[in-house]
Amino acid sequence: MVKRRPVVVISPRLKRRTGLVSVVPLSTTPPDPIEDYHCEVRMEPPLPTPFDLPTAWVKADMPYTVGFQRLELVRTGRDQYGKRKYLTPVLAPVELARIQHCVLVALGLSGLTKRSE
């Protein structure tokens, strides 16, 4: 993957590995065909342009573990003191569980969890 795109962090903080996170990329274009390792998530509030569609598609077949310093937070301006502000949306736990399930499907490990709808 070459182009810049938003991601969802899917891993918790790990002891002695505080600088690493596992992520899955998001796409504004629906996959063709849609597989069990894809899921659509609602973005509330919507991300800034050019990712400002109300929903995004999780590319759970493309997980990455990266150093946090390689990620670029979305800037939303500055506060009254001139300090930068960043957009840090948090998905609902049920949405994160859906994404994690899709990652397990992509890795061939879907038997490790039950998906409740």
Secondary structure, 3 states (H helix, E strand, C coil): CCCCCCEEECCCCCCCCCCEEEEEEEECCCCCCCCCCEEEEECCCCCCCCCCCCEEEEECCCCEEEEHHHCCCEEEEECCCCCEEEECCCCCHHHHHHHHHHHHHHCCCHHHCCCCC
